[in-house]
Amino acid sequence: MLEISRKADACSFAVSVKTSSRNSRIVGEDNGVLKVEVTAAPVEGKANEAVVKLIARSLNVAPSRVSIAAGQKSKKKRIAVSGIDPESILRLADR
């Protein structure tokens, strides 16, 4: 099950990112971490931007509510989403 932390009005969770993929998509959950693939290459923040947009679109929230809390230059990141309940995030892993 996806491990979600809640602090104030934000929820955060771990993400493992595969860049330069054929499609941008949420792959599923593995050992408490959400696995995603994005078409963007990991240059000049393009992959990070793609991850934020993918998560925002999947949760049906504005991209401004999604941020990378840790792991800006790593394949393993911590994503924070403000104003959302943990159950909505858990549904991402069930896709």
NORRASUL-V361076 format. One record per pair of residues at least 12 apart in sequence whose ideal C-beta (glycine too) atoms are under 6 Angstrom apart, sorted by the first residue. I is the first residue (numbers start at 0). GAP is how many residues later the second one is. If there is no record, write none. Layout:
BEGIN
i,gap
I,GAP
I,GAP
END
This chain:
BEGIN
i,gap
1,27
1,32
1,88
1,91
2,29
3,82
3,85
8,73
8,74
9,70
9,72
10,70
10,73
10,75
10,78
11,57
11,66
11,68
12,66
12,76
13,19
13,64
14,19
14,21
14,62
14,64
15,17
15,19
15,60
16,19
16,34
16,58
17,19
18,19
18,22
18,23
18,28
19,21
20,16
20,18
23,14
23,15
23,30
24,12
25,32
25,66
25,69
28,64
33,59
37,12
37,13
47,20
51,14
54,24
57,34
58,29
64,16
64,17
64,18
65,15
66,13
END
